[in-house]
């Protein structure tokens, strides 16, 4: 999810999604079929489920025992 957009290095054409780190959302990608960098998802749902989990701030409780 933290990698830049990469369309690949072949001549195919597949509709995929990548996570746009700056906009914090999954965007469409026209993937060429090979050479991706991991920021490449078959569905928007798969992209959102994985990438937003790592970028959404969460409250963490820390228990101190004195």
Secondary structure, DSSP 8 states (H G I E B T S, - for coil): --S-----SSS--EEEEEEETTTTEEEEEEE-SS---S--BSSHHHHHHHHHHHHS----------
